[in-house]
């Protein structure tokens, strides 16, 4: 693969934490929700950060599979929410094409749906997000990466 063949956006743990706290500030006051629903797996870490920052103790997950490593595939709901009667804040790391967001909107029509990152095709489906990302950019999230040595471009 050539150096500039694919547009990529790299997110560190610190960046994710800081950006999710910005999202929490945008969601204040925090008395609007009784529970957080984290969209598994991407929404788990932002969900935990929002739960802490907004002082929300009730957390559940909806488990949706839509990616196979680096490729989107058919969406599957692997685990549903048992009780959706509360005032819900649904969180995901990213809204991309909007396919997962459509399922969330259908399942939780009264919920507030937020994401940390949003691409153009899906951003109209979330109530709030923090960072715009181009549709053709792959987001590398911290749980998908590890630090390692890289050879200099010019060699040794």
Backbone as a printed PyTorch tensor [residue, N CA C, xyz], in Angstrom:
tensor([[[  0.8500,  -1.1690,   0.0000],
         [  0.0000,   0.0000,   0.0000],
         [  0.9010,   1.2390,   0.0000]],

        [[  0.5660,   2.2060,  -0.8400],
         [  1.2900,   3.4700,  -0.9020],
         [  0.9890,   4.3030,   0.3390]],

        [[  1.8840,   5.2210,   0.6640],
         [  1.7700,   6.0410,   1.8580],
         [  0.4460,   6.7920,   1.9260]],

        [[ -0.0110,   7.3980,   0.8520],
         [ -1.2220,   8.2190,   0.8670],
         [ -2.4040,   7.5520,   0.1710]],

        [[ -2.3850,   6.2510,   0.0540],
         [ -3.4540,   5.5470,  -0.6520],
         [ -4.7910,   5.6280,   0.0840]],

        [[ -4.7650,   5.6400,   1.3940],
         [ -5.9850,   5.6420,   2.1990],
         [ -5.9420,   6.7950,   3.1900]],

        [[ -7.0550,   7.5410,   3.2610],
         [ -7.1350,   8.6030,   4.2630],
         [ -7.4480,   7.9730,   5.6150]],

        [[ -6.6540,   8.3260,   6.6090],
         [ -6.8350,   7.7590,   7.9400],
         [ -6.8200,   8.8590,   8.9820]],

        [[ -7.5620,   8.6260,  10.0660],
         [ -7.6340,   9.5310,  11.2030],
         [ -7.3110,   8.6890,  12.4300]],

        [[ -6.2260,   9.0300,  13.1300],
         [ -5.7870,   8.2530,  14.2760],
         [ -6.2390,   8.9250,  15.5630]],

        [[ -6.8520,   8.1460,  16.4550],
         [ -7.3850,   8.6550,  17.7120],
         [ -6.6480,   7.9630,  18.8570]],

        [[ -6.0120,   8.7370,  19.7180],
         [ -5.3500,   8.1750,  20.9030],
         [ -6.3750,   8.0460,  22.0290]],

        [[ -6.0040,   7.3300,  23.0750],
         [ -6.8730,   7.2180,  24.2510],
         [ -7.1480,   8.6060,  24.8290]],

        [[ -6.1090,   9.4250,  24.8990],
         [ -6.2720,  10.7670,  25.4470],
         [ -7.2140,  11.6120,  24.5870]],

        [[ -7.0560,  11.5220,  23.2670],
         [ -7.9540,  12.2610,  22.3610],
         [ -9.4050,  11.8200,  22.5470]],

        [[ -9.6150,  10.5200,  22.6220],
         [-10.9770,  10.0000,  22.7890],
         [-11.5780,  10.4800,  24.1070]],

        [[-10.7940,  10.4210,  25.1690],
         [-11.2850,  10.8440,  26.4780],
         [-11.6320,  12.3330,  26.4740]],

        [[-10.7180,  13.1470,  25.9460],
         [-10.9330,  14.5980,  25.9020],
         [-12.1580,  14.9440,  25.0460]],

        [[-12.2860,  14.3250,  23.8990],
         [-13.3960,  14.6240,  22.9920],
         [-14.7200,  14.1580,  23.5730]],

        [[-14.7250,  13.0270,  24.2560],
         [-15.9550,  12.5450,  24.8840],
         [-16.3660,  13.4660,  26.0350]],

        [[-15.4050,  14.0250,  26.7450],
         [-15.7370,  14.9990,  27.7960],
         [-16.3460,  16.2730,  27.1860]],

        [[-15.8900,  16.6650,  26.0120],
         [-16.5130,  17.7910,  25.3070],
         [-17.9690,  17.4580,  25.0090]],

        [[-18.2120,  16.2270,  24.5580],
         [-19.5850,  15.7850,  24.3080],
         [-20.4130,  15.8610,  25.5830]],

        [[-19.8460,  15.4240,  26.7080],
         [-20.5630,  15.4810,  27.9940],
         [-20.9450,  16.9190,  28.3340]],

        [[-20.0390,  17.8540,  28.1210],
         [-20.3450,  19.2670,  28.3900],
         [-21.5010,  19.7560,  27.5300]],

        [[-21.5520,  19.3020,  26.2860],
         [-22.6320,  19.6910,  25.3750],
         [-23.9710,  19.0780,  25.7710]],

        [[-23.9280,  18.0350,  26.5910],
         [-25.1500,  17.3460,  27.0210],
         [-25.6890,  17.8560,  28.3520]],

        [[-25.0110,  18.8090,  28.9540],
         [-25.4760,  19.3460,  30.2330],
         [-26.7120,  20.2110,  30.0090]],

        [[-27.6700,  20.2750,  30.9220],
         [-27.6650,  19.6050,  32.2180],
         [-27.9180,  18.1050,  32.0650]],

        [[-27.4760,  17.3550,  33.0420],
         [-27.4790,  15.8920,  32.9500],
         [-28.7390,  15.2310,  33.4940]],

        [[-29.7420,  15.9860,  33.8750],
         [-30.9360,  15.3820,  34.4710],
         [-31.9790,  14.9640,  33.4400]],

        [[-31.5990,  14.8940,  32.1910],
         [-32.5180,  14.5500,  31.1170],
         [-32.6460,  13.0420,  30.8840]],

        [[-31.7210,  12.2700,  31.4590],
         [-31.6640,  10.8380,  31.1630],
         [-31.6260,  10.0020,  32.4390]],

        [[-32.2680,   8.8470,  32.3470],
         [-32.2450,   7.8850,  33.4490],
         [-31.1980,   6.7970,  33.2170]],

        [[-30.8190,   6.6000,  31.9490],
         [-29.9030,   5.5080,  31.6250],
         [-29.1490,   5.8130,  30.3410]],

        [[-27.9870,   5.1580,  30.2270],
         [-27.1870,   5.2080,  29.0110],
         [-27.2550,   3.8410,  28.3530]],

        [[-27.4480,   3.8560,  27.0490],
         [-27.3430,   2.6310,  26.2490],
         [-26.1070,   2.8000,  25.3750]],

        [[-25.0970,   1.9700,  25.5900],
         [-23.8840,   2.0110,  24.7830],
         [-24.0380,   1.0270,  23.6290]],

        [[-23.7610,   1.4930,  22.4240],
         [-23.8040,   0.6160,  21.2560],
         [-22.4840,  -0.1350,  21.2260]],

        [[-22.5710,  -1.4430,  21.4190],
         [-21.3730,  -2.2660,  21.5100],
         [-20.8450,  -2.5690,  20.1080]],

        [[-19.5570,  -2.4550,  19.9530],
         [-18.5070,  -2.2740,  20.9150],
         [-18.0220,  -0.8310,  20.9770]],

        [[-18.1660,  -0.0900,  19.9100],
         [-17.5930,   1.2480,  19.8420],
         [-18.0960,   2.2190,  20.8860]],

        [[-19.3310,   2.0740,  21.3270],
         [-19.8980,   3.0030,  22.2910],
         [-19.5790,   2.6770,  23.7410]],

        [[-18.8860,   1.5630,  23.9990],
         [-18.6200,   1.1560,  25.3830],
         [-17.7350,   2.1490,  26.1320]],

        [[-16.6130,   2.5260,  25.5510],
         [-15.7020,   3.4500,  26.2400],
         [-16.3230,   4.8430,  26.3370]],

        [[-16.8410,   5.4250,  25.2320],
         [-17.5170,   6.7160,  25.3930],
         [-18.6960,   6.6390,  26.3640]],

        [[-19.4090,   5.5320,  26.3820],
         [-20.5220,   5.3600,  27.3210],
         [-20.0630,   5.4130,  28.7630]],

        [[-18.9320,   4.7730,  29.0610],
         [-18.3920,   4.8050,  30.4250],
         [-17.9610,   6.2140,  30.8080]],

        [[-17.3460,   6.9260,  29.8760],
         [-16.9140,   8.3020,  30.1620],
         [-18.1320,   9.1890,  30.3910]],

        [[-19.1460,   9.0740,  29.5420],
         [-20.3590,   9.8810,  29.7200],
         [-21.0670,   9.5290,  31.0250]],

        [[-21.1020,   8.2450,  31.3680],
         [-21.7450,   7.8340,  32.6230],
         [-21.0650,   8.5110,  33.8110]],

        [[-19.7530,   8.5780,  33.7900],
         [-19.0160,   9.2300,  34.8770],
         [-19.2630,  10.7280,  34.8800]],

        [[-19.0940,  11.3620,  33.7420],
         [-19.1800,  12.8200,  33.6730],
         [-20.5960,  13.3420,  33.9100]],

        [[-21.6040,  12.5610,  33.5250],
         [-22.9890,  12.9900,  33.6990],
         [-23.6340,  12.3830,  34.9420]],

        [[-22.8560,  11.5740,  35.6700],
         [-23.3280,  10.9240,  36.8990],
         [-24.5870,  10.0870,  36.6580]],

        [[-24.5120,   9.2660,  35.6200],
         [-25.6010,   8.3390,  35.2970],
         [-25.1260,   6.9350,  35.6560]],

        [[-25.8630,   6.2710,  36.5350],
         [-25.4210,   4.9620,  37.0380],
         [-26.0130,   3.7700,  36.2870]],

        [[-27.1360,   3.9740,  35.6150],
         [-27.7800,   2.8710,  34.9040],
         [-27.2310,   2.8150,  33.4780]],

        [[-26.5780,   1.6890,  33.1670],
         [-25.9570,   1.5180,  31.8520],
         [-26.3510,   0.1490,  31.3050]],

        [[-26.7050,   0.1250,  30.0290],
         [-27.0100,  -1.1190,  29.3400],
         [-26.3130,  -1.0710,  27.9840]],

        [[-26.3880,  -2.1570,  27.2510],
         [-25.7970,  -2.1910,  25.9150],
         [-26.7890,  -2.7470,  24.9150]],

        [[-26.6730,  -2.2690,  23.6980],
         [-27.2720,  -2.9350,  22.5560],
         [-26.0800,  -3.3530,  21.7120]],

        [[-26.0300,  -4.6180,  21.3610],
         [-24.8640,  -5.1380,  20.6600],
         [-25.2210,  -5.3340,  19.1890]],

        [[-24.5860,  -4.5020,  18.3610],
         [-24.8400,  -4.5070,  16.9190],
         [-23.5230,  -4.7570,  16.2120]],

        [[-23.5350,  -5.6830,  15.2960],
         [-22.3480,  -6.0020,  14.5150],
         [-22.5660,  -5.5170,  13.0850]],

        [[-21.6660,  -4.6240,  12.6450],
         [-21.7920,  -4.1210,  11.2770],
         [-20.4530,  -4.0410,  10.5570]],

        [[-19.3720,  -4.3510,  11.2440],
         [-18.0470,  -4.3200,  10.6240],
         [-17.3720,  -5.6640,  10.7820]],

        [[-16.5950,  -6.0290,   9.7930],
         [-15.7330,  -7.2000,   9.8530],
         [-14.3250,  -6.6750,   9.6250]],

        [[-13.6180,  -6.4090,  10.7000],
         [-12.3190,  -5.7310,  10.6730],
         [-12.4610,  -4.3730,  10.0020]],

        [[-12.0580,  -4.2330,   8.7410],
         [-12.0700,  -2.9330,   8.0820],
         [-13.1940,  -2.7820,   7.0520]],

        [[-14.1550,  -3.6860,   7.0250],
         [-15.2040,  -3.6210,   6.0070],
         [-16.5810,  -3.6750,   6.6550]],

        [[-17.4810,  -2.8360,   6.1370],
         [-18.8550,  -2.9210,   6.6140],
         [-19.5160,  -4.1280,   5.9730]],

        [[-20.4250,  -4.7160,   6.7210],
         [-21.1720,  -5.8630,   6.2070],
         [-22.6000,  -5.7620,   6.7160]],

        [[-23.3770,  -6.8020,   6.5020],
         [-24.7720,  -6.7830,   6.9320],
         [-24.8710,  -6.5800,   8.4460]],

        [[-25.7720,  -5.7160,   8.8250],
         [-25.9560,  -5.3730,  10.2360],
         [-26.7330,  -6.4700,  10.9560]],

        [[-26.2660,  -6.8430,  12.1630],
         [-26.9530,  -7.8410,  12.9820],
         [-27.0770,  -7.3180,  14.4070]],

        [[-28.2620,  -7.4350,  14.9980],
         [-28.4450,  -7.1200,  16.4120],
         [-28.1620,  -8.4070,  17.1800]],

        [[-27.0820,  -8.4170,  17.9590],
         [-26.6590,  -9.6050,  18.6960],
         [-27.2490,  -9.6520,  20.1010]],

        [[-27.4890,  -8.4670,  20.7040],
         [-28.1000,  -8.3670,  22.0280],
         [-28.9200,  -7.0880,  22.0510]],

        [[-30.1450,  -7.2150,  22.5060],
         [-31.0370,  -6.0650,  22.5690],
         [-31.1170,  -5.5510,  24.0050]],

        [[-31.7140,  -4.4030,  24.1720],
         [-31.9440,  -3.8170,  25.4800],
         [-33.2140,  -4.4210,  26.0490]],

        [[-33.1860,  -4.8090,  27.3090],
         [-34.3390,  -5.4590,  27.9190],
         [-35.4520,  -4.4730,  28.2670]],

        [[-35.0840,  -3.3110,  28.7790],
         [-36.0800,  -2.3310,  29.2070],
         [-35.7450,  -0.9910,  28.5910]],

        [[-36.6020,  -0.5140,  27.6970],
         [-36.3370,   0.7700,  27.0600],
         [-37.3620,   1.8320,  27.4760]],

        [[-37.9080,   1.6860,  28.6880],
         [-38.9240,   2.6180,  29.1610],
         [-38.3360,   3.9020,  29.7520]],

        [[-37.0500,   3.8790,  30.1080],
         [-36.4230,   5.0440,  30.7410],
         [-36.1090,   6.1210,  29.7010]],

        [[-35.7900,   7.2980,  30.2250],
         [-35.2990,   8.3750,  29.3620],
         [-33.8570,   8.0150,  29.0180]],

        [[-33.6130,   7.7030,  27.7520],
         [-32.3530,   7.0880,  27.3500],
         [-31.4220,   8.0370,  26.6100]],

        [[-30.1370,   7.8890,  26.9100],
         [-29.0620,   8.5100,  26.1570],
         [-28.3130,   7.3660,  25.4780]],

        [[-28.3950,   7.2930,  24.1620],
         [-27.7300,   6.2250,  23.4070],
         [-26.4390,   6.8000,  22.8460]],

        [[-25.3210,   6.0730,  23.0380],
         [-24.0160,   6.5740,  22.6140],
         [-23.2750,   5.5490,  21.7620]],

        [[-22.6400,   6.0630,  20.7100],
         [-21.7610,   5.2530,  19.8740],
         [-20.4960,   6.0690,  19.6200]],

        [[-19.4320,   5.3850,  19.2310],
         [-18.1950,   6.1030,  18.9490],
         [-18.3010,   6.9120,  17.6710]],

        [[-18.9960,   6.3700,  16.6760],
         [-18.9860,   6.9270,  15.3330],
         [-20.3160,   6.6850,  14.6510]],

        [[-20.7950,   7.6660,  13.9320],
         [-21.8820,   7.4390,  12.9870],
         [-21.2470,   7.5720,  11.6030]],

        [[-21.3290,   6.5110,  10.8100],
         [-20.6300,   6.4330,   9.5300],
         [-21.6410,   6.5480,   8.3900]],

        [[-22.1010,   5.4300,   7.8660],
         [-23.0710,   5.4630,   6.7660],
         [-24.4880,   5.7220,   7.2560]],

        [[-24.6980,   5.5470,   8.5610],
         [-26.0190,   5.7570,   9.1390],
         [-26.8370,   4.4930,   9.2820]],

        [[-26.3350,   3.3620,   8.8480],
         [-27.1130,   2.1170,   8.9220],
         [-27.3820,   1.7120,  10.3740]],

        [[-26.3720,   1.7470,  11.2260],
         [-26.5850,   1.4460,  12.6450],
         [-27.4900,   2.5010,  13.2620]],

        [[-27.2710,   3.7520,  12.9130],
         [-28.0760,   4.8550,  13.4540],
         [-29.5580,   4.6880,  13.1110]],

        [[-29.8610,   4.1990,  11.9340],
         [-31.2620,   3.9720,  11.5430],
         [-31.9130,   2.9350,  12.4500]],

        [[-31.1690,   1.8770,  12.7650],
         [-31.6900,   0.8500,  13.6720],
         [-31.9220,   1.4520,  15.0530]],

        [[-30.9730,   2.2490,  15.5230],
         [-31.0990,   2.8930,  16.8390],
         [-32.3120,   3.8120,  16.8620]],

        [[-32.4770,   4.6360,  15.8440],
         [-33.6070,   5.5690,  15.7720],
         [-34.9450,   4.8470,  15.7490]],

        [[-34.9940,   3.7250,  15.0420],
         [-36.2290,   2.9350,  14.9870],
         [-36.5150,   2.2750,  16.3320]],

        [[-35.4690,   1.7530,  16.9510],
         [-35.6200,   1.0410,  18.2210],
         [-35.9190,   1.9960,  19.3870]],

        [[-35.2890,   3.1780,  19.3810],
         [-35.4220,   4.1430,  20.4780],
         [-35.8280,   5.5150,  19.9330]],

        [[-37.0490,   5.6580,  19.4580],
         [-37.4370,   6.9170,  18.8050],
         [-37.4130,   8.1360,  19.7240]],

        [[-37.5760,   7.9490,  21.0240],
         [-37.5850,   9.0800,  21.9620],
         [-36.2230,   9.3510,  22.5890]],

        [[-35.2560,   8.4930,  22.3440],
         [-33.9320,   8.6250,  22.9650],
         [-33.1450,   9.7680,  22.3500]],

        [[-32.1880,  10.2630,  23.1190],
         [-31.1770,  11.1710,  22.5970],
         [-30.0330,  10.2900,  22.1170]],

        [[-29.6510,  10.4390,  20.8580],
         [-28.6120,   9.5990,  20.2650],
         [-27.4030,  10.4710,  19.9590]],

        [[-26.2400,  10.1080,  20.5300],
         [-25.0260,  10.8950,  20.3620],
         [-23.8770,  10.0080,  19.8910]],

        [[-22.9080,  10.6520,  19.2500],
         [-21.6840,   9.9770,  18.8190],
         [-20.5270,  10.9450,  19.0230]],

        [[-19.3510,  10.4050,  19.1450],
         [-18.1710,  11.2400,  19.3020],
         [-17.7480,  11.7740,  17.9330]],

        [[-17.7500,  10.9200,  16.9240],
         [-17.3250,  11.2690,  15.5690],
         [-18.4940,  11.0590,  14.6120]],

        [[-18.5550,  11.8960,  13.5630],
         [-19.6440,  11.7670,  12.5980],
         [-19.1390,  11.9960,  11.1820]],

        [[-19.5760,  11.1240,  10.2920],
         [-19.2980,  11.2760,   8.8640],
         [-20.5610,  11.8330,   8.1970]],

        [[-20.4170,  12.4690,   7.0410],
         [-21.5450,  13.1560,   6.4050],
         [-22.7950,  12.3040,   6.1810]],

        [[-22.6450,  11.0410,   5.7740],
         [-23.8170,  10.2120,   5.4690],
         [-24.6690,   9.9130,   6.6980]],

        [[-24.0840,   9.9610,   7.8880],
         [-24.8360,   9.5790,   9.0770],
         [-25.1150,  10.6850,  10.0660]],

        [[-24.4490,  11.8250,   9.9350],
         [-24.5210,  12.8160,  11.0170],
         [-25.9000,  13.4120,  11.2420]],

        [[-26.7650,  13.4180,  10.2570],
         [-28.1220,  13.9410,  10.4580],
         [-28.9460,  13.0370,  11.3760]],

        [[-28.4850,  11.8160,  11.6130],
         [-29.2230,  10.8590,  12.4350],
         [-28.8760,  10.9290,  13.9190]],

        [[-27.8340,  11.6940,  14.2820],
         [-27.4880,  11.8550,  15.6960],
         [-27.9050,  13.2400,  16.1760]],

        [[-28.2330,  13.3110,  17.4620],
         [-28.6300,  14.5930,  18.0480],
         [-27.4280,  15.4880,  18.3160]],

        [[-26.3290,  14.8820,  18.7330],
         [-25.1040,  15.6430,  19.0000],
         [-23.9060,  14.7620,  18.6630]],

        [[-22.8450,  15.4390,  18.2250],
         [-21.5590,  14.7960,  18.0120],
         [-20.5120,  15.8760,  18.1740]],

        [[-19.2220,  15.4960,  18.1510],
         [-18.1700,  16.4750,  18.3950],
         [-17.3290,  16.7430,  17.1540]],

        [[-16.8440,  15.7100,  16.4810],
         [-15.8750,  15.8950,  15.3990],
         [-16.4110,  15.3570,  14.0760]],

        [[-16.3390,  16.2090,  13.0450],
         [-16.6530,  15.8020,  11.6720],
         [-15.4620,  15.0600,  11.0800]],

        [[-15.7620,  13.9790,  10.3580],
         [-14.7320,  13.2040,   9.6730],
         [-15.2210,  12.9740,   8.2520]],

        [[-14.3390,  13.1330,   7.2740],
         [-14.7200,  12.9020,   5.8790],
         [-15.2190,  11.4670,   5.6840]],

        [[-16.1730,  11.3060,   4.7870],
         [-16.7770,   9.9920,   4.5470],
         [-15.7410,   8.9490,   4.1240]],

        [[-14.7320,   9.3610,   3.3570],
         [-13.7550,   8.3990,   2.8430],
         [-12.5410,   8.2150,   3.7560]],

        [[-12.6600,   8.6390,   5.0030],
         [-11.5600,   8.5120,   5.9620],
         [-11.8270,   7.3630,   6.9270]],

        [[-10.8330,   6.5140,   7.0980],
         [-10.9270,   5.4180,   8.0620],
         [-10.4640,   5.9250,   9.4200]],

        [[-11.2800,   5.7150,  10.4540],
         [-10.9220,   6.1410,  11.8030],
         [-10.2740,   4.9680,  12.5280]],

        [[ -9.0490,   5.1760,  12.9930],
         [ -8.3410,   4.1760,  13.7800],
         [ -8.5100,   4.5370,  15.2460]],

        [[ -9.3200,   3.7700,  15.9370],
         [ -9.6180,   4.0350,  17.3520],
         [ -8.5850,   3.3460,  18.2360]],

        [[ -8.3980,   3.8440,  19.4530],
         [ -7.2810,   3.3570,  20.2660],
         [ -7.3160,   1.8730,  20.5850]],

        [[ -8.4910,   1.2830,  20.6760],
         [ -8.5490,  -0.1460,  20.9970],
         [ -8.1790,  -1.0130,  19.7970]],

        [[ -8.0300,  -0.4010,  18.6210],
         [ -7.6340,  -1.1400,  17.4250],
         [ -6.1510,  -0.9920,  17.0920]],

        [[ -5.4110,  -0.2760,  17.9380],
         [ -4.0110,   0.0190,  17.6240],
         [ -3.1230,  -0.3050,  18.8190]],

        [[ -1.8320,  -0.4400,  18.5280],
         [ -0.8390,  -0.4990,  19.5890],
         [  0.4120,   0.2090,  19.0840]],

        [[  1.1740,   0.7410,  20.0120],
         [  2.3840,   1.4590,  19.6450],
         [  3.4780,   0.4820,  19.2580]],

        [[  4.1780,   0.7990,  18.1830],
         [  5.3180,  -0.0250,  17.7870],
         [  6.2820,   0.8270,  16.9540]],

        [[  7.4850,   0.3710,  16.8450],
         [  8.5050,   1.0600,  16.0720],
         [  8.1560,   1.0040,  14.5970]],

        [[  8.4410,   2.1040,  13.8910],
         [  8.2520,   2.1750,  12.4430],
         [  9.5680,   2.6290,  11.8240]],

        [[ 10.0460,   1.9380,  10.7690],
         [ 11.2740,   2.3220,  10.0910],
         [ 11.1270,   3.7010,   9.4780]],

        [[ 12.2140,   4.4930,   9.4600],
         [ 12.1850,   5.7830,   8.7850],
         [ 11.9040,   5.6020,   7.2950]],

        [[ 11.2860,   6.5860,   6.6850],
         [ 10.9550,   6.5070,   5.2570],
         [ 12.2050,   6.3510,   4.3990]],

        [[ 13.2760,   7.0350,   4.7870],
         [ 14.5170,   7.0010,   4.0030],
         [ 15.3400,   5.7440,   4.2770]],

        [[ 14.9030,   4.9170,   5.1760],
         [ 15.6740,   3.7230,   5.5210],
         [ 16.8080,   4.0670,   6.4730]],

        [[ 17.6580,   3.1020,   6.7110],
         [ 18.7600,   3.3000,   7.6610],
         [ 20.0260,   3.6880,   6.9500]]])
